[in-house]
């Protein structure tokens, strides 16, 4: 659905983006991660056609943005960091205006029905006739997202969409995003690590105008550390448990920590291997009980810091 090739943007003497290459397939939910000024918003503006690249190319659904910009933009719904809403319009008026901008053929009753269908999809029917200025921040953001859906674009691009929302509104927004992900390709930018982790299955990490990492969080963590980690909670067995775990093929190290009547074991093993079955078999002969066995969650914070540190050292 999206392909960026050698994408670069210069502002005067400063390179805001340099030689960025990536492609995004249909149905993916991709997070752009990086600090403020890393190049995330510039990349989004280039993908949407709001900026022209200094060099490089953007293709949207196979359409060259430079050669056929209007055709390429028909595939995109874009939400900038500051939502483009008119405070003196009602929700229905704002969405009807968006339909006019998209040059949709609906008029009269057909337009009203179409707007109602959009409101129903994003749970805005109860506030369709209220002025946008009288809505909460969360509802305004929901109106802005609904506006993206006008014309049924295949691609939704959202720049820092949860800035200023409270925890409850953020949770509601995540639920809405999960619904949209069933029918759309989505790009979401943020400098908040937990936001990317909760919403996206793939991340593109930007730093100082360059793309420095691309992949699933778990895979990036493996590549950085050269290992994966299982967490096991075991009751009983004494020191024999640690010895048995250390003897399992592909296990690199075992760390134990007392936790009352049980012990927590941190089992590091080689990437690309699955040692869960072997761990179970190793403990079965021992006088112990394996209570839990799970993969360690990837810390995006440590992942991001490690990626940027290595990039700076290089």
Secondary structure as UniProt FT lines:
FT   STRAND          2..11
FT   TURN            12..13
FT   STRAND          14..24
FT   TURN            26..27
FT   STRAND          29..33
FT   TURN            36..37
FT   HELIX           40..48
FT   STRAND          55..60
FT   TURN            61..62
FT   STRAND          63..64
FT   TURN            65..67
FT   HELIX           69..73
FT   TURN            74..75
FT   STRAND          76..79
FT   TURN            87..88
FT   HELIX           91..101
FT   TURN            102..103
FT   HELIX           108..121
FT   TURN            122..123
FT   HELIX           125..127
FT   TURN            128..129
FT   HELIX           132..134
FT   HELIX           137..148
FT   TURN            149..152
FT   STRAND          155..159
FT   TURN            161..164
FT   HELIX           167..180
FT   TURN            181..183
FT   STRAND          185..190
FT   HELIX           193..199
FT   STRAND          202..207
FT   TURN            208..209
FT   STRAND          210..215
FT   HELIX           217..225
FT   STRAND          228..236
FT   TURN            238..239
FT   HELIX           240..246
FT   TURN            249..250
FT   STRAND          251..259
FT   TURN            260..261
FT   STRAND          262..269
FT   TURN            271..272
FT   HELIX           276..284
FT   STRAND          288..295
FT   HELIX           300..313
//
